[in-house]
Amino acid sequence: MEKINVQGKDITIISHSAEDYISLTDIAKFRNNVTPADIVKNLMRSRSTVEFLGLWEKLHNPGFNMVEFDQFKNDAGANYFVLSPLKWIESTKAIGLISKSGKYGGGTYAHQDIAFEFASWISTEFKLYLIIEFQRLKEIEQKQLGWNIKRNLSKINYHIHTDAIKENLLPPSLTGEQINHIYASEADLLNMALFGKTAKNWRSQNLQKRGNICDEASVAQLICLSNLENLNALFIEQGLSQPERLAKLNAIAIHQMRLLSEDKGVKRLSDQIQ
């Protein structure tokens, strides 16, 4: 459950069946803050509303009850016609509306397509601001999603890598400081293979940035880094020296980055030394 503020009104958004549903009850408060449910019911009495809801269901809902819909459409607009969201949902098996009970988060929710149309019936200006704020929320979510993907990708093979170091490169007599140095050394082996620099080198060149070398990496680079961790673990178990592993990993990084993103930024270490 999330909220956006539209012209001073908090509008609740929930996720249902991997789709966004927006509170019609909250939208209706723009017109009537005391009894917003009455606004929703009144709008559902109109023929245009019923026809719009029916068309949306025809396009998106194979289980939509057309017989009940036709009856509602025929009666819509008559003085005696009353239609609540719950009655619409139960009678037609509609999926575009959701009726939730409860003091907190209760009310009528609609798929975003329907909610935007509902908002236009309330106020054209309000609808435009609602769309703007909704899109802003989606942009924030996409950025957060990308961040989470990047962070998780970098950890996929982390434990495989550290276990291989522990089992093959750490004599039991080493001190904690020496152990940390070995782990850092192997991490920088991967950084050198992919980025061409150690974490310390990157930090000295990017003093204005708050994150680390992986925080600034692209998704493609983090996928590659995850693969390099796994491969380095394998090379360690095979007994390859660090220089041998670095040369192999660098060649693999160049190949994988070309496949993943056609990125020409990963260069052979020998080219960088010259």
N, C-alpha and C positions, 0 to 999 in steps of 0.2 A: 504494500500500500504506500502510495506516494501522494504528495500534495503540490499543487502549483497555485500561485496567487494571481488571479485575474481581476483587475479593477477592484482590488480590495476584498475579493471573495476567495476563500480557500476552496479549491476544487480537488476532490479526491480521485485518484486513479488506481485501479487495481488490475492485476493480471489474471486472466481467465482463459484457459485453453491456449496459452501462449499468445494471447491477444490483449490489447489494452482496452479496458472498459472505464468510462468516465462517469462520474456521478451526475445524473440528471437532477437529483435532489439538490445538490450543491449549486448547479447552474441555475435552477429555478429560484434560488434564494436571491438572485440578482433582482427579481421582480417582487418576491414575497418572502421575507426572511422568517416570518412566523409560521406560515403553513405552505411550504414549498410543494408538498405532496399534492395539494389541490391544483397547483399550476400544472404539474405533470398530468394529472387526470384530465383536466380541462383540455389540454392539448391533444390528448389521445382520443377525445371525443370527435375530433374533426376528421372529415373524410380524407383530406390530403395527408394527414398523419398516418392514418391506417393504410392508405395506399402505399406510402413511402416505406413503412415498416414491412408490408407484405412483399414489396418488390425486393427489398434487401434480403429477406428470408428466402425468396425464390432463388436468388443468385448464390446464396451461401449455405443454405440448409436443406439437404435432401429429404429430411424427415418432417419438413414443414407441412402442417395440416391445412390443405387448401380449402377443404369443405368449410371448416370453421372460419377461415379467413374470408371466404366469400360472404358468409353470413354477416360478419362484422362490417365488411365493406358496404353491404346493402343497407345496414342499419345506421352506419356512421352519419353524423350530422343531424339525425332526428332528435327531437326534444327529449324523447324517452331514453336515448342511447347513452349508456354509461360504460366506460371501459377502463379498468385499472391495469397497471403493468402486470400484476400477478395473474389476473384473469387472462390477459393476452398470452402470457407465457404458458400457462397450464392448458389453455384451450387449443392453441395452435402449435404447441411444442417449439415455440420460438427460441432461438439462441442469441438473438441480437440484444435482448434485454435480460437483466438479472435483477431479481428482487431480494434484498438482504434485510433481515430483521436485526434489531439490536440498537442500543442507544448510541454506540460508537461504531461508525462505519456502516450503519444501516441505511436503507433507502433504495432507490432505483438507479441501476447502472446500465449504461448502453455502450455497445461497441463504438469505437471512436468515430466511425462513419456516421452512425446515427446520432451520436452526441453532438457532432458539429452541426448537423442539420437542425437538431433540437435547439441548439444555441442560436441559430439564425432566426428561429421563430421567437426567441426571447428578445434578441437584439443583434442586429447585423454588426454593430461595433463590438459588442461583447464577443461574438463569434470570432472576429478577426484577432482580437487580443488572446482569446483562448487558443487559437491555432498557433499563434506566435509563441506563447508560453509552453504549449505542448511540444512544439518542435525544439525549443530550447532544452527542455527536459530530455528529449530523445538524444540530442547531441551530447549532452553531459553523460548520459548512460552509455553511449557508444564509446566515448573517450575512456570511461571507467572500465568498460568491457575490454577494450584494447589493452589498457594497463594491466588488468588481471591476467589476460592471456599471456602477455609478455612476461609477467612475474612468474606465472606457473610454468611456462615453457622452460625458463631458465633453471627450474628445480627438478625437471623430469628425471634426469639421470644423475642428480647431485649425489644421492646416497650410494649409487653404484660406483661413482668415481671416488668418493672419499673412502669407501670400504676397500677398494683396490689399493689405495695409497696406504691405508692402515695395515693391510695384510702383507704388503710386499715392500714397502719403503720405510717403515717405522720400526727400527730395533727397539725392544722393550726398555732399554736403558736411557733413552732420550728424555730430556726434561720437557716440560710443557711448552716452554718457549721454543725449543728446537723442533718440536712436533708442529707447532703453529707455523714455523718458518717453512717446513716442508710442504704443508698444505698450501700456504701462500705461494710457494715456488711453483707448485703444480697448477694452481689457479692462473698464475701469470704465464705459464707455458701455454695454456689455452688462449689467454688474451693475446699473446704474441702471435699465435697461429692464425687467429681470426682478425684481430684489430691492428696487429703490427706494433703494439705497445703494451707495457705493463699497466696495472691499475694506478701505480704511483706516477708513471709518466703522464697518463691521461689526466690525473688530478692536477698536476702541475701546469698543464696546458689549458685547464678549464676551471680556474679558480672561481669564476663567477657562477658556476652551476652547483646546485645543492646535492644532486644525486651522485651515482657512480657510473662507471663505464657501461654496465649492463642496463642501467636505467635509461640511457640515451640510445641503446641499441634498437634496431628495427626488429619486427617480428621475425623476418627472415633470418637475421643474424642470431636471434635467440634460438630459433629452431636448429640452426647450424651449430651453435654453441652446445646445445643439449646433445646433439649427435657426437660432437667432439669429446664431450665428457665420457660418453659410453665407449667410444673408440680408444681413448687414452687409458681407460681402465683395462681394456683388453690388451693394449700394447704393454702396459705395466706388468700384467700377469705373464706375458710372453717374454719378459726380461729385457725388453729393448731399453737402451740408454735414453736419457732425456734429450740429447741432441738428435738422436734417430727418431724419437717420437715427435719432436717439434717439426722436423722436416716432413714427415708423413702427414701430420695433422694440418700443416700449412697447405700442402697440396690438396688435401681433402676439402679444406675450407674454401679454397679457390674454386674447386669443381662444384661443390654444393651451392655456393652463393650464386654461381652462374645459372644453375638450374632453378634455384628458388626465386631469384629476382633479377637475373641478368645484371647483377651488381659487379661493376668493374673495380670496386674500391678495395677489394682484397688482393694484395700483391704478394708475389713470392718474396720471402725474406731476403733472398739473395739480391733481388732487384732493389730493395730498400737500403741495403748495405752499400751498394755501388754508388 
